[in-house]
Amino acid sequence: MKTSKNSMFVIVALSIMSFPVYAGISITSSEITWDGGISADGTPGLGLIGGGGSSSDPYKLSGGGSFVSDGTTGSVVASISGIISLEADEQLYTSWEFTTDLSGGDASWDISGALDIGEFDLQFGTPSWNVPTGPESYEGSIGFPNPQGWTLPPIGFTINVEFDWLGSAGDTFTLTIPEHSIDLDVRVVPEPATVLLLGLGGVLLRKNK
């Protein structure tokens, strides 16, 4: 994937924040990228707008962008990276709310992530969901508990919201992540049955507007 500035193929809107680690989590970068047969209309971006990282005051991100297809496959990815530490009974938790507006083509999306703990790197995510034509609204959440069962020192994490799209030439796709609609925090692990559900793919709800 290429990163563009001015006339380059891809413009990456990257925000790097300097925060003290609070409640076991800090965000180091957030961005929207795109590749393949997709070009941007304007300058898409994703930025941190507030929060402290606790369950009562989660980090909040917003942004979005508009894109055009050239008739071949491409993807749009909203990506968040940071540092996290977890106690034995804590989990990384994220919730989201966003809208899409697709003029045509076949598109799907999912949320994936990883905790970067060396040879024990752990991946987590949701199933893929179709993106229908026209406006659509989505909301949901996913939690990933401490896999070690004891205090984890600060480690890296990533969370990606990826949209894969095959459109006809000239088809358009708009992603809108309104204010306060991607939240990240550290919180105490819920009851075991809920942990299992979240760990296997998250709680996901799609709403029609």
PyMOL commands that set and color helices and strands:
alter all, ss='L'
color gray80, all
select helices_A, chain A and resi 118-120+192-201
alter helices_A, ss='H'
color red, helices_A
select strands_A, chain A and resi 25-50+59-86+90-102+106-116+122-125+129-131+134-145+152-166+172-188+203-207
alter strands_A, ss='S'
color yellow, strands_A
deselect
rebuild
show_as cartoon
